[in-house]
Amino acid sequence: MERCGIKVNIKNVPELDKQFIPMSLFTKAFLQNAKKPISICVQRNDQLCSVYDTYITGENKEADFLYVERTVKNLLWLKGGYRVIICGDEEIAARIKEAYSKKGIRSFDNEFFTSLYEQEFEVVSKPLSEKPSQNEAPMSVGGSLSGCRIGFDAGGSDYKVSAVIDGEVVYGEEIVWNPKVMSDPDYHYDKIVGALKAAASKMPRVDSIGISSAGIYVNNRTMVASLFLKVPKDDFEAKVKDIYIRAAKEIGDVPLVVVNDGDVVALAGAAALSDNGVLGIAMGTSQAGGFVDENGRITGWLNELAFAPVDASEHAAQDEWSGDIGCGVKYFSQDAVIKLAKNVGIELDENLTPGEKLKIVQGMLEKNAPEARKIFTSIGCYLGHALPYYHEFYKFKHVLLLGRVMSGEGGNIIAEAAKRVIEDEYPESKFNIHVPDEKSRRLGQSVTAASIV
């Protein structure tokens, strides 16, 4: 394989996606001849700053741009930021500034981060001597299951709710819904309240409510969430930003904490493993990520792996929302299953929801259909290449895999295929992959959510 003059040797290629070029191997090949030092810094709220030191060739302009642009994209969606500072090369900084302008190829990212941080997104150039200092602020949350607690996990295809008394799950339910196509926020509100009330009815009282939800939340308020994709802007401001706060008040005046579902995955992993340094990945409607550092703290980063690039191929799958190609949502979610089903010739009714399409493919796997097995094996191959790339940014010791796509035998196939790729192609990798039992895979996030308050 070759991209921008960089030859990439790939021993393990997904059977159903022969054009796949792993970012991990592209990066490795690129850096072999990159000697010019640069630093990429992303600044976000409260003067926080993440710094990534790396190199470019200074000669292969297109390869330099591709590498830096993909790295910037990765840092923005993993760490978050409204300002990107390129230190050490004015020319590459100018190209990144153009790409991430309001009229550039990454205009979506510009608008997203401007809205998220409520200040104009910008890219600036500085010499290496003026590189900002790294400034992170990890934080500790929850960890207790004492008393009477409700945990609620809102996914794009289903929501899960648990009632927990002193660590014992006395009620757990998983209910299918379709929030991403609903424009009326009252639909979402009624479903959330109904789930909370059902859990509350199973306990003598409610001491706290923990919410795990796809999206970005600040002070329990919804800033960005694909669950409410079709809700008009005015209704989003009026009824969605405080939707969980209002729903909790229906239960009573009890403590509430809303956390991105990826961080809840990581917290679940740390608790189950009795260890820290855990990257959690939930493969469902989208791809959620979360991270617990070596000291058992969450980082406050976005961890939006769905929009972090994993495929360097110019033919990579396109995400309809951002317009970008090669990002995780099309490789580690039910979208990946649907995409690969087409590649292997499986016809799925377009009138079905993505969750229903996934269930059909999982049903075929239960009947030992070889086409279905190829789908999950190919996703596992994707994952085997992506995890070493993620490791460059997270330095985790453990990976925990959850979510609807990981349910049943398909999840075991994905994990085993990923392990084979890592052993064969990344022998230097020193982390462990974990797949919890079936109950934890499906309800683990809602139970862990109950502990975060």
NUDRENMAR-707891 format. One record per residue (C-alpha): chain; y, z, x; residue in one letter. Coordinates in Angstrom, 2 decimals, m for minus. Layout:
NUDRENMAR-707891
node unit A	Y Y	Z Z	X X	code A
...
This chain:
NUDRENMAR-707891
node unit A	Y 0.00	Z 0.00	X 0.00	code M
node unit A	Y 3.57	Z m0.64	X 1.11	code E
node unit A	Y 7.02	Z 0.30	X m0.21	code R
node unit A	Y 10.35	Z m0.53	X 1.45	code C
node unit A	Y 8.54	Z m1.47	X 4.65	code G
node unit A	Y 6.69	Z 1.85	X 4.81	code I
node unit A	Y 2.92	Z 1.39	X 4.98	code K
node unit A	Y 1.05	Z 4.09	X 3.09	code V
node unit A	Y m2.66	Z 4.64	X 3.66	code N
node unit A	Y m4.35	Z 6.01	X 0.52	code I
node unit A	Y m8.04	Z 6.83	X 0.57	code K
node unit A	Y m8.20	Z 8.20	X m2.97	code N
node unit A	Y m6.68	Z 5.88	X m5.59	code V
node unit A	Y m6.89	Z 6.68	X m9.33	code P
node unit A	Y m9.51	Z 4.39	X m10.82	code E
node unit A	Y m7.27	Z 3.52	X m13.76	code L
node unit A	Y m4.01	Z 3.13	X m11.79	code D
node unit A	Y m4.54	Z 1.09	X m8.66	code K
node unit A	Y m0.79	Z 0.70	X m7.98	code Q
node unit A	Y m0.19	Z 4.44	X m7.63	code F
node unit A	Y 1.58	Z 5.45	X m4.38	code I
node unit A	Y 1.64	Z 9.25	X m3.99	code P
node unit A	Y 5.02	Z 10.69	X m3.05	code M
node unit A	Y 3.14	Z 13.01	X m0.71	code S
node unit A	Y 1.70	Z 10.17	X 1.37	code L
node unit A	Y 4.83	Z 8.00	X 1.16	code F
node unit A	Y 6.85	Z 10.95	X 2.47	code T
node unit A	Y 4.36	Z 11.60	X 5.26	code K
node unit A	Y 4.41	Z 7.95	X 6.35	code A
node unit A	Y 8.21	Z 7.75	X 6.13	code F
node unit A	Y 8.82	Z 10.86	X 8.22	code L
node unit A	Y 6.65	Z 9.58	X 11.08	code Q
node unit A	Y 9.54	Z 7.36	X 12.19	code N
node unit A	Y 12.45	Z 9.42	X 10.84	code A
node unit A	Y 14.34	Z 11.20	X 13.61	code K
node unit A	Y 17.92	Z 11.55	X 12.32	code K
node unit A	Y 18.44	Z 15.06	X 10.87	code P
node unit A	Y 20.14	Z 15.51	X 7.50	code I
node unit A	Y 20.33	Z 18.33	X 4.97	code S
node unit A	Y 20.29	Z 18.05	X 1.19	code I
node unit A	Y 21.88	Z 20.98	X m0.62	code C
node unit A	Y 22.03	Z 21.59	X m4.37	code V
node unit A	Y 24.47	Z 24.16	X m5.73	code Q
node unit A	Y 24.19	Z 25.71	X m9.18	code R
node unit A	Y 25.51	Z 28.63	X m11.21	code N
node unit A	Y 26.73	Z 31.86	X m9.60	code D
node unit A	Y 27.22	Z 30.18	X m6.20	code Q
node unit A	Y 23.47	Z 29.81	X m5.76	code L
node unit A	Y 22.41	Z 27.11	X m3.33	code C
node unit A	Y 19.10	Z 25.58	X m2.24	code S
node unit A	Y 19.00	Z 23.84	X 1.15	code V
node unit A	Y 16.41	Z 21.27	X 2.23	code Y
node unit A	Y 16.42	Z 20.14	X 5.87	code D
node unit A	Y 14.80	Z 16.79	X 6.60	code T
node unit A	Y 15.18	Z 13.46	X 8.45	code Y
node unit A	Y 15.92	Z 9.77	X 7.85	code I
node unit A	Y 15.38	Z 6.73	X 10.06	code T
node unit A	Y 19.01	Z 5.61	X 10.12	code G
node unit A	Y 17.68	Z 2.05	X 10.47	code E
node unit A	Y 15.49	Z 1.24	X 7.46	code N
node unit A	Y 18.28	Z 1.56	X 4.88	code K
node unit A	Y 16.15	Z 0.91	X 1.79	code E
node unit A	Y 13.43	Z 3.34	X 2.82	code A
node unit A	Y 16.08	Z 5.93	X 3.70	code D
node unit A	Y 17.69	Z 5.56	X 0.29	code F
node unit A	Y 14.38	Z 5.72	X m1.58	code L
node unit A	Y 13.30	Z 8.84	X 0.31	code Y
node unit A	Y 16.61	Z 10.68	X m0.05	code V
node unit A	Y 17.12	Z 9.67	X m3.68	code E
node unit A	Y 13.63	Z 10.84	X m4.64	code R
node unit A	Y 14.14	Z 14.08	X m2.72	code T
node unit A	Y 17.48	Z 14.69	X m4.45	code V
node unit A	Y 15.84	Z 14.02	X m7.80	code K
node unit A	Y 13.08	Z 16.45	X m6.95	code N
node unit A	Y 15.43	Z 19.23	X m5.83	code L
node unit A	Y 17.65	Z 18.86	X m8.90	code L
node unit A	Y 14.80	Z 19.20	X m11.37	code W
node unit A	Y 12.93	Z 21.88	X m9.44	code L
node unit A	Y 15.93	Z 24.02	X m8.48	code K
node unit A	Y 18.78	Z 22.91	X m10.74	code G
node unit A	Y 22.35	Z 22.06	X m9.72	code G
node unit A	Y 25.67	Z 20.51	X m10.63	code Y
node unit A	Y 26.65	Z 19.61	X m7.05	code R
node unit A	Y 24.62	Z 17.74	X m4.43	code V
node unit A	Y 25.84	Z 17.94	X m0.83	code I
node unit A	Y 24.44	Z 15.43	X 1.67	code I
node unit A	Y 25.05	Z 16.66	X 5.20	code C
node unit A	Y 24.68	Z 14.40	X 8.22	code G
node unit A	Y 25.04	Z 10.81	X 6.99	code D
node unit A	Y 28.07	Z 9.49	X 5.11	code E
node unit A	Y 26.45	Z 6.14	X 4.28	code E
node unit A	Y 23.43	Z 7.61	X 2.53	code I
node unit A	Y 25.68	Z 10.14	X 0.80	code A
node unit A	Y 27.79	Z 7.30	X m0.60	code A
node unit A	Y 24.71	Z 5.53	X m1.97	code R
node unit A	Y 23.43	Z 8.73	X m3.58	code I
node unit A	Y 26.88	Z 9.33	X m5.08	code K
node unit A	Y 26.85	Z 5.87	X m6.62	code E
node unit A	Y 23.29	Z 6.28	X m7.93	code A
node unit A	Y 24.10	Z 9.61	X m9.58	code Y
node unit A	Y 27.45	Z 8.55	X m11.00	code S
node unit A	Y 28.07	Z 8.16	X m14.74	code K
node unit A	Y 27.40	Z 4.42	X m14.39	code K
node unit A	Y 24.64	Z 4.65	X m11.79	code G
node unit A	Y 20.88	Z 4.37	X m12.09	code I
node unit A	Y 20.68	Z 8.16	X m12.50	code R
node unit A	Y 23.44	Z 8.48	X m15.11	code S
node unit A	Y 21.00	Z 10.46	X m17.29	code F
node unit A	Y 20.77	Z 13.12	X m14.59	code D
node unit A	Y 24.55	Z 13.20	X m14.23	code N
node unit A	Y 25.05	Z 13.80	X m17.96	code E
node unit A	Y 22.19	Z 16.29	X m18.17	code F
node unit A	Y 23.38	Z 18.59	X m15.40	code F
node unit A	Y 27.03	Z 18.27	X m16.45	code T
node unit A	Y 26.02	Z 19.53	X m19.90	code S
node unit A	Y 23.67	Z 22.20	X m18.59	code L
node unit A	Y 26.13	Z 23.83	X m16.22	code Y
node unit A	Y 29.24	Z 22.90	X m18.24	code E
node unit A	Y 31.04	Z 21.39	X m15.25	code Q
node unit A	Y 31.20	Z 17.89	X m13.83	code E
node unit A	Y 28.24	Z 16.81	X m11.74	code F
node unit A	Y 29.17	Z 15.53	X m8.29	code E
node unit A	Y 27.77	Z 14.32	X m4.98	code V
node unit A	Y 29.74	Z 15.04	X m1.80	code V
node unit A	Y 29.29	Z 14.32	X 1.89	code S
node unit A	Y 29.70	Z 16.81	X 4.74	code K
node unit A	Y 28.83	Z 16.85	X 8.44	code P
node unit A	Y 25.78	Z 18.85	X 9.46	code L
node unit A	Y 28.06	Z 21.42	X 11.06	code S
node unit A	Y 29.40	Z 22.29	X 7.58	code E
node unit A	Y 26.02	Z 22.68	X 5.89	code K
node unit A	Y 26.16	Z 25.45	X 3.25	code P
node unit A	Y 23.98	Z 28.52	X 3.62	code S
node unit A	Y 20.98	Z 28.99	X 1.37	code Q
node unit A	Y 21.58	Z 31.50	X m1.40	code N
node unit A	Y 18.77	Z 32.31	X m3.85	code E
node unit A	Y 18.45	Z 35.11	X m6.41	code A
node unit A	Y 14.84	Z 35.70	X m7.54	code P
node unit A	Y 14.32	Z 38.31	X m10.24	code M
node unit A	Y 11.60	Z 40.57	X m11.64	code S
node unit A	Y 10.65	Z 40.47	X m15.32	code V
node unit A	Y 8.30	Z 42.40	X m17.60	code G
node unit A	Y 4.67	Z 42.84	X m16.78	code G
node unit A	Y 3.88	Z 45.46	X m19.42	code S
node unit A	Y 1.69	Z 45.19	X m22.54	code L
node unit A	Y 2.12	Z 48.73	X m23.81	code S
node unit A	Y 3.09	Z 49.31	X m27.43	code G
node unit A	Y 3.14	Z 46.72	X m30.22	code C
node unit A	Y 4.27	Z 43.33	X m28.99	code R
node unit A	Y 4.55	Z 39.78	X m30.26	code I
node unit A	Y 4.13	Z 36.82	X m27.95	code G
node unit A	Y 5.08	Z 33.33	X m29.12	code F
node unit A	Y 4.52	Z 30.09	X m27.19	code D
node unit A	Y 6.29	Z 26.97	X m28.49	code A
node unit A	Y 4.78	Z 23.70	X m27.31	code G
node unit A	Y 5.47	Z 20.16	X m28.38	code G
node unit A	Y 2.17	Z 19.67	X m30.24	code S
node unit A	Y 1.33	Z 23.20	X m31.33	code D
node unit A	Y 2.65	Z 26.72	X m31.26	code Y
node unit A	Y 0.66	Z 29.83	X m30.47	code K
node unit A	Y 1.36	Z 33.39	X m31.51	code V
node unit A	Y m0.30	Z 36.64	X m30.51	code S
node unit A	Y m0.04	Z 40.24	X m31.68	code A
node unit A	Y m0.83	Z 42.66	X m28.86	code V
node unit A	Y m1.30	Z 46.43	X m29.15	code I
node unit A	Y m1.52	Z 48.30	X m25.83	code D
node unit A	Y m2.89	Z 45.22	X m24.10	code G
node unit A	Y m5.45	Z 44.34	X m26.78	code E
node unit A	Y m4.98	Z 41.07	X m28.67	code V
node unit A	Y m5.42	Z 41.99	X m32.34	code V
node unit A	Y m4.32	Z 38.60	X m33.66	code Y
node unit A	Y m4.00	Z 35.14	X m32.16	code G
node unit A	Y m3.44	Z 31.80	X m33.82	code E
node unit A	Y m2.72	Z 28.22	X m32.75	code E
node unit A	Y m0.99	Z 25.93	X m35.24	code I
node unit A	Y m0.27	Z 22.20	X m34.94	code V
node unit A	Y 3.29	Z 21.06	X m35.52	code W
node unit A	Y 5.44	Z 18.05	X m34.60	code N
node unit A	Y 8.88	Z 19.38	X m33.62	code P
node unit A	Y 10.04	Z 16.51	X m31.43	code K
node unit A	Y 10.40	Z 14.10	X m34.37	code V
node unit A	Y 12.05	Z 16.55	X m36.77	code M
node unit A	Y 15.83	Z 16.31	X m37.15	code S
node unit A	Y 16.22	Z 19.29	X m39.48	code D
node unit A	Y 16.46	Z 22.50	X m37.38	code P
node unit A	Y 15.38	Z 24.52	X m40.42	code D
node unit A	Y 11.90	Z 22.99	X m39.98	code Y
node unit A	Y 11.68	Z 24.61	X m36.53	code H
node unit A	Y 13.24	Z 27.86	X m37.67	code Y
node unit A	Y 10.88	Z 28.30	X m40.62	code D
node unit A	Y 7.82	Z 27.67	X m38.44	code K
node unit A	Y 8.97	Z 30.16	X m35.80	code I
node unit A	Y 9.82	Z 32.86	X m38.33	code V
node unit A	Y 6.53	Z 32.31	X m40.17	code G
node unit A	Y 4.56	Z 32.78	X m36.95	code A
node unit A	Y 6.46	Z 35.93	X m35.98	code L
node unit A	Y 6.01	Z 37.44	X m39.42	code K
node unit A	Y 2.28	Z 36.66	X m39.38	code A
node unit A	Y 1.90	Z 38.50	X m36.07	code A
node unit A	Y 4.09	Z 41.40	X m37.23	code A
node unit A	Y 1.89	Z 41.87	X m40.28	code S
node unit A	Y m1.07	Z 42.70	X m38.02	code K
node unit A	Y 0.64	Z 45.69	X m36.38	code M
node unit A	Y 2.11	Z 48.98	X m37.59	code P
node unit A	Y 5.43	Z 48.13	X m35.95	code R
node unit A	Y 7.02	Z 45.64	X m33.51	code V
node unit A	Y 8.41	Z 47.01	X m30.24	code D
node unit A	Y 9.38	Z 43.71	X m28.60	code S
node unit A	Y 9.17	Z 39.93	X m28.87	code I
node unit A	Y 8.55	Z 37.62	X m25.92	code G
node unit A	Y 9.06	Z 33.89	X m26.32	code I
node unit A	Y 7.59	Z 31.19	X m24.08	code S
node unit A	Y 9.18	Z 27.86	X m24.88	code S
node unit A	Y 9.54	Z 24.44	X m23.31	code A
node unit A	Y 13.14	Z 23.91	X m22.23	code G
node unit A	Y 15.93	Z 25.67	X m20.38	code I
node unit A	Y 17.20	Z 29.02	X m21.66	code Y
node unit A	Y 20.17	Z 31.15	X m20.63	code V
node unit A	Y 20.56	Z 34.64	X m22.11	code N
node unit A	Y 17.88	Z 33.77	X m24.71	code N
node unit A	Y 19.93	Z 30.77	X m25.84	code R
node unit A	Y 18.55	Z 27.23	X m25.94	code T
node unit A	Y 20.53	Z 25.05	X m23.54	code M
node unit A	Y 18.18	Z 22.06	X m23.33	code V
node unit A	Y 14.80	Z 21.57	X m25.00	code A
node unit A	Y 12.85	Z 18.45	X m25.91	code S
node unit A	Y 11.35	Z 20.37	X m28.85	code L
node unit A	Y 14.64	Z 19.71	X m30.63	code F
node unit A	Y 15.04	Z 16.15	X m29.40	code L
node unit A	Y 15.92	Z 14.67	X m32.80	code K
node unit A	Y 18.26	Z 17.43	X m33.94	code V
node unit A	Y 21.87	Z 16.11	X m34.16	code P
node unit A	Y 24.31	Z 17.58	X m31.64	code K
node unit A	Y 26.34	Z 19.51	X m34.20	code D
node unit A	Y 23.21	Z 21.05	X m35.72	code D
node unit A	Y 21.91	Z 21.86	X m32.25	code F
node unit A	Y 25.09	Z 23.80	X m31.48	code E
node unit A	Y 25.10	Z 25.55	X m34.85	code A
node unit A	Y 21.41	Z 26.30	X m35.40	code K
node unit A	Y 19.33	Z 25.66	X m32.28	code V
node unit A	Y 21.14	Z 27.38	X m29.43	code K
node unit A	Y 20.52	Z 30.78	X m31.05	code D
node unit A	Y 17.36	Z 29.85	X m32.95	code I
node unit A	Y 15.11	Z 32.43	X m31.27	code Y
node unit A	Y 17.75	Z 35.15	X m31.50	code I
node unit A	Y 18.09	Z 34.54	X m35.25	code R
node unit A	Y 14.33	Z 34.34	X m35.76	code A
node unit A	Y 13.75	Z 37.64	X m33.96	code A
node unit A	Y 16.29	Z 39.39	X m36.18	code K
node unit A	Y 14.08	Z 38.47	X m39.16	code E
node unit A	Y 11.52	Z 40.87	X m37.67	code I
node unit A	Y 14.00	Z 43.61	X m36.82	code G
node unit A	Y 16.42	Z 44.80	X m34.19	code D
node unit A	Y 13.91	Z 44.69	X m31.31	code V
node unit A	Y 14.22	Z 43.61	X m27.67	code P
node unit A	Y 13.84	Z 39.85	X m27.17	code L
node unit A	Y 13.32	Z 37.75	X m24.04	code V
node unit A	Y 13.04	Z 33.94	X m24.03	code V
node unit A	Y 11.58	Z 32.36	X m20.88	code V
node unit A	Y 10.71	Z 28.80	X m19.95	code N
node unit A	Y 7.03	Z 28.26	X m20.64	code D
node unit A	Y 6.32	Z 27.22	X m17.07	code G
node unit A	Y 7.41	Z 30.59	X m15.71	code D
node unit A	Y 5.14	Z 32.25	X m18.26	code V
node unit A	Y 2.22	Z 30.19	X m16.95	code V
node unit A	Y 2.96	Z 31.46	X m13.44	code A
node unit A	Y 3.28	Z 35.05	X m14.63	code L
node unit A	Y m0.06	Z 34.71	X m16.43	code A
node unit A	Y m1.60	Z 33.48	X m13.21	code G
node unit A	Y m0.18	Z 36.26	X m11.09	code A
node unit A	Y m1.47	Z 38.87	X m13.55	code A
node unit A	Y m4.93	Z 37.32	X m13.79	code A
node unit A	Y m5.29	Z 36.88	X m10.04	code L
node unit A	Y m3.68	Z 40.19	X m9.07	code S
node unit A	Y m1.75	Z 38.21	X m6.48	code D
node unit A	Y 1.59	Z 36.46	X m6.09	code N
node unit A	Y 2.73	Z 33.09	X m4.79	code G
node unit A	Y 1.57	Z 31.30	X m7.94	code V
node unit A	Y 2.61	Z 27.88	X m9.20	code L
node unit A	Y 1.80	Z 27.49	X m12.88	code G
node unit A	Y 1.44	Z 24.05	X m14.43	code I
node unit A	Y 1.06	Z 23.52	X m18.16	code A
node unit A	Y m0.07	Z 20.04	X m19.20	code M
node unit A	Y 0.70	Z 19.47	X m22.85	code G
node unit A	Y 3.31	Z 17.45	X m24.70	code T
node unit A	Y 5.18	Z 17.40	X m21.41	code S
node unit A	Y 4.58	Z 18.97	X m18.00	code Q
node unit A	Y 5.92	Z 22.49	X m17.59	code A
node unit A	Y 6.14	Z 24.26	X m14.27	code G
node unit A	Y 6.81	Z 27.83	X m13.23	code G
node unit A	Y 6.68	Z 29.81	X m10.04	code F
node unit A	Y 6.17	Z 33.44	X m9.07	code V
node unit A	Y 7.13	Z 34.00	X m5.45	code D
node unit A	Y 5.27	Z 36.04	X m2.84	code E
node unit A	Y 7.00	Z 39.20	X m4.11	code N
node unit A	Y 6.05	Z 38.68	X m7.74	code G
node unit A	Y 9.48	Z 37.48	X m8.86	code R
node unit A	Y 10.52	Z 34.41	X m10.83	code I
node unit A	Y 13.10	Z 32.30	X m9.06	code T
node unit A	Y 15.55	Z 31.27	X m11.75	code G
node unit A	Y 14.92	Z 27.65	X m10.79	code W
node unit A	Y 14.48	Z 25.01	X m13.49	code L
node unit A	Y 10.91	Z 24.14	X m12.42	code N
node unit A	Y 11.09	Z 21.03	X m14.60	code E
node unit A	Y 8.15	Z 19.27	X m12.95	code L
node unit A	Y 8.11	Z 16.75	X m15.79	code A
node unit A	Y 11.09	Z 15.01	X m14.17	code F
node unit A	Y 10.10	Z 15.48	X m10.53	code A
node unit A	Y 8.80	Z 12.25	X m8.96	code P
node unit A	Y 5.15	Z 11.99	X m7.95	code V
node unit A	Y 4.68	Z 8.19	X m7.75	code D
node unit A	Y 6.64	Z 6.06	X m5.26	code A
node unit A	Y 5.39	Z 2.75	X m6.65	code S
node unit A	Y 7.98	Z 0.33	X m8.00	code E
node unit A	Y 5.49	Z m0.29	X m10.84	code H
node unit A	Y 5.28	Z 3.40	X m11.80	code A
node unit A	Y 5.30	Z 4.46	X m15.47	code A
node unit A	Y 8.71	Z 4.95	X m17.08	code Q
node unit A	Y 9.79	Z 8.06	X m18.94	code D
node unit A	Y 11.50	Z 7.02	X m22.17	code E
node unit A	Y 13.92	Z 9.97	X m22.18	code W
node unit A	Y 15.42	Z 9.78	X m18.70	code S
node unit A	Y 14.69	Z 6.12	X m18.00	code G
node unit A	Y 13.32	Z 7.01	X m14.56	code D
node unit A	Y 9.92	Z 5.97	X m13.24	code I
node unit A	Y 7.12	Z 7.81	X m11.47	code G
node unit A	Y 7.94	Z 11.30	X m12.79	code C
node unit A	Y 5.37	Z 13.95	X m13.68	code G
node unit A	Y 5.58	Z 13.73	X m17.47	code V
node unit A	Y 3.72	Z 10.41	X m17.38	code K
node unit A	Y 1.02	Z 11.76	X m15.08	code Y
node unit A	Y 0.36	Z 15.34	X m16.20	code F
node unit A	Y 0.74	Z 15.48	X m19.97	code S
node unit A	Y m0.79	Z 13.97	X m23.07	code Q
node unit A	Y 1.38	Z 10.93	X m22.29	code D
node unit A	Y m0.79	Z 10.42	X m19.21	code A
node unit A	Y m3.94	Z 10.46	X m21.34	code V
node unit A	Y m2.44	Z 7.93	X m23.75	code I
node unit A	Y m1.20	Z 5.71	X m20.90	code K
node unit A	Y m4.58	Z 5.67	X m19.17	code L
node unit A	Y m6.43	Z 5.15	X m22.46	code A
node unit A	Y m4.70	Z 1.78	X m22.73	code K
node unit A	Y m5.71	Z 0.94	X m19.16	code N
node unit A	Y m9.37	Z 1.58	X m19.93	code V
node unit A	Y m9.30	Z m0.29	X m23.24	code G
node unit A	Y m9.34	Z 2.62	X m25.70	code I
node unit A	Y m7.48	Z 1.66	X m28.90	code E
node unit A	Y m5.50	Z 4.51	X m30.45	code L
node unit A	Y m3.76	Z 4.25	X m33.81	code D
node unit A	Y m0.01	Z 4.12	X m33.19	code E
node unit A	Y 0.58	Z 6.08	X m36.40	code N
node unit A	Y m1.09	Z 9.14	X m34.90	code L
node unit A	Y 0.92	Z 11.82	X m33.11	code T
node unit A	Y 0.43	Z 12.16	X m29.34	code P
node unit A	Y m1.49	Z 15.39	X m29.95	code G
node unit A	Y m3.84	Z 13.63	X m32.35	code E
node unit A	Y m4.40	Z 10.83	X m29.85	code K
node unit A	Y m5.28	Z 13.38	X m27.19	code L
node unit A	Y m7.80	Z 15.00	X m29.52	code K
node unit A	Y m9.51	Z 11.65	X m30.08	code I
node unit A	Y m9.92	Z 11.09	X m26.34	code V
node unit A	Y m11.14	Z 14.66	X m25.85	code Q
node unit A	Y m13.62	Z 14.08	X m28.67	code G
node unit A	Y m14.89	Z 10.99	X m26.91	code M
node unit A	Y m15.36	Z 13.03	X m23.75	code L
node unit A	Y m17.44	Z 15.55	X m25.69	code E
node unit A	Y m19.74	Z 12.63	X m26.55	code K
node unit A	Y m19.93	Z 11.70	X m22.85	code N
node unit A	Y m17.96	Z 8.47	X m23.21	code A
node unit A	Y m17.52	Z 7.10	X m19.64	code P
node unit A	Y m14.10	Z 5.65	X m20.51	code E
node unit A	Y m12.81	Z 9.09	X m21.43	code A
node unit A	Y m14.22	Z 10.61	X m18.25	code R
node unit A	Y m12.36	Z 8.02	X m16.17	code K
node unit A	Y m9.09	Z 9.10	X m17.79	code I
node unit A	Y m9.45	Z 12.75	X m16.80	code F
node unit A	Y m10.79	Z 11.87	X m13.35	code T
node unit A	Y m7.73	Z 9.68	X m12.76	code S
node unit A	Y m5.39	Z 12.49	X m13.82	code I
node unit A	Y m7.24	Z 14.76	X m11.40	code G
node unit A	Y m6.66	Z 12.21	X m8.64	code C
node unit A	Y m2.94	Z 12.17	X m9.48	code Y
node unit A	Y m2.95	Z 15.97	X m9.28	code L
node unit A	Y m4.76	Z 16.08	X m5.97	code G
node unit A	Y m1.96	Z 14.04	X m4.44	code H
node unit A	Y 0.88	Z 15.82	X m6.25	code A
node unit A	Y m0.01	Z 19.42	X m5.37	code L
node unit A	Y 0.47	Z 19.02	X m1.58	code P
node unit A	Y 3.87	Z 17.45	X m2.36	code Y
node unit A	Y 4.84	Z 20.36	X m4.61	code Y
node unit A	Y 3.70	Z 22.72	X m1.87	code H
node unit A	Y 6.44	Z 21.43	X 0.41	code E
node unit A	Y 8.98	Z 22.94	X m1.97	code F
node unit A	Y 7.17	Z 26.02	X m3.29	code Y
node unit A	Y 4.81	Z 27.28	X m0.54	code K
node unit A	Y 2.44	Z 28.71	X m3.15	code F
node unit A	Y m0.95	Z 30.32	X m2.52	code K
node unit A	Y m2.42	Z 29.61	X m5.94	code H
node unit A	Y m2.13	Z 26.95	X m8.64	code V
node unit A	Y m2.94	Z 27.85	X m12.23	code L
node unit A	Y m3.62	Z 24.98	X m14.66	code L
node unit A	Y m3.10	Z 25.49	X m18.41	code L
node unit A	Y m2.15	Z 23.51	X m21.49	code G
node unit A	Y m3.70	Z 21.28	X m24.12	code R
node unit A	Y m4.68	Z 18.54	X m21.65	code V
node unit A	Y m6.60	Z 21.14	X m19.63	code M
node unit A	Y m8.64	Z 22.23	X m22.66	code S
node unit A	Y m12.37	Z 21.66	X m22.75	code G
node unit A	Y m14.39	Z 19.64	X m20.27	code E
node unit A	Y m11.40	Z 17.42	X m19.47	code G
node unit A	Y m9.68	Z 20.31	X m17.73	code G
node unit A	Y m12.72	Z 20.98	X m15.56	code N
node unit A	Y m12.90	Z 17.30	X m14.61	code I
node unit A	Y m9.21	Z 17.25	X m13.68	code I
node unit A	Y m9.50	Z 20.35	X m11.50	code A
node unit A	Y m12.63	Z 19.20	X m9.69	code E
node unit A	Y m11.21	Z 15.72	X m9.04	code A
node unit A	Y m8.03	Z 17.26	X m7.65	code A
node unit A	Y m10.01	Z 19.53	X m5.32	code K
node unit A	Y m12.00	Z 16.54	X m3.99	code R
node unit A	Y m8.83	Z 14.59	X m3.22	code V
node unit A	Y m7.22	Z 17.55	X m1.44	code I
node unit A	Y m10.31	Z 18.28	X 0.65	code E
node unit A	Y m10.61	Z 14.63	X 1.65	code D
node unit A	Y m6.99	Z 13.66	X 2.17	code E
node unit A	Y m5.07	Z 16.91	X 2.73	code Y
node unit A	Y m7.44	Z 19.18	X 4.70	code P
node unit A	Y m4.46	Z 21.14	X 6.03	code E
node unit A	Y m3.68	Z 22.42	X 2.52	code S
node unit A	Y m4.33	Z 26.15	X 2.16	code K
node unit A	Y m4.04	Z 26.97	X m1.53	code F
node unit A	Y m6.47	Z 27.59	X m4.36	code N
node unit A	Y m6.72	Z 25.88	X m7.76	code I
node unit A	Y m7.60	Z 28.01	X m10.78	code H
node unit A	Y m8.58	Z 27.04	X m14.32	code V
node unit A	Y m8.76	Z 30.05	X m16.66	code P
node unit A	Y m11.34	Z 30.41	X m19.40	code D
node unit A	Y m10.90	Z 28.41	X m22.59	code E
node unit A	Y m9.22	Z 31.19	X m24.56	code K
node unit A	Y m6.69	Z 31.76	X m21.82	code S
node unit A	Y m6.08	Z 28.05	X m21.52	code R
node unit A	Y m5.09	Z 27.87	X m25.17	code R
node unit A	Y m3.61	Z 31.30	X m25.96	code L
node unit A	Y m2.84	Z 32.68	X m22.51	code G
node unit A	Y 0.84	Z 31.78	X m22.61	code Q
node unit A	Y 1.53	Z 33.54	X m25.90	code S
node unit A	Y m0.27	Z 36.69	X m24.71	code V
node unit A	Y 1.63	Z 36.69	X m21.42	code T
node unit A	Y 4.87	Z 36.08	X m23.30	code A
node unit A	Y 4.29	Z 39.38	X m25.04	code A
node unit A	Y 4.57	Z 41.13	X m21.66	code S
node unit A	Y 7.88	Z 39.75	X m20.42	code I
node unit A	Y 10.22	Z 42.08	X m22.34	code V
